[in-house]
Amino acid sequence: MQAKSFDTFWTDLAAVGGGLIWILVWAAHLLTHGPGLDNRREFFLGLIWMDYSKLMVVPVFLFGWCLFALHRRQREEARWLGSLGLAVTLIGLALLEVGLVAARWTIPWGTYIDLDSRPLLLNLAMSLATIPIVAGSLIFAYAIAKARSWPRWLGIVLALGSLTIFPWLHETVWGVLYGISWLMVGLAVLTLGATQERYKDVAR
């Protein structure tokens, strides 16, 4: 039981860490690229916005891990709907992860390359990856509401946060909300984890 609680604690803490990393990377992005499509081509601590975007592989991995752990703790109540939401979201996160590695980590650090020379197909793949992320998150949020294993607002925060990962919002200051939503989810499950069983009993 103690080992299970220990694993749960670190999983919840990973959601908090992933949210914080996303927020910090996004702040660095705003300082070097700026909001919107216009690239300011600035440097921050000797790095450019594409360097900071390479670090996004960390929170993306942590979000997938935490989503899986969150589902594991409600799979009996969420049933196939939760599994569907999890699977669709993980597909999107996996595509985004591959796209980040292929499109960002192949670029030399601290170098502004010609934007026209970037691999357009990889950038398109990352953009398309946001569709299953949003769709899966919405399904998963609905599964949380149906299962009532967690407070419904937890799913709402996760769903609304996922909407800001779309490219036309992700390129603006609203993109930071995805990290904030995961930070809130992580803090919530850290707080509610110990009382989850009691919450289930009350919800029923």
ABEGO torsion letter per residue (X at the ends): XAAAAAAAAAAAAAAAAAAAAAAAAAAAAAAAAEBEABBAGBBBGGBBAAAAAAAAAAAAAAAAAAAAAAAAAAAAAAEAAAAAAAAAAAAAAAAAAAAAAAAAAABBBGBBBBAAABBAAAAAAAAAAAAAAAAAAAAAAAAAAAAGABBAAAAAAAAAAAAAABAAAAABAAAAAAAAAAAAAAAAAAAAAAAAAAAAAAAX
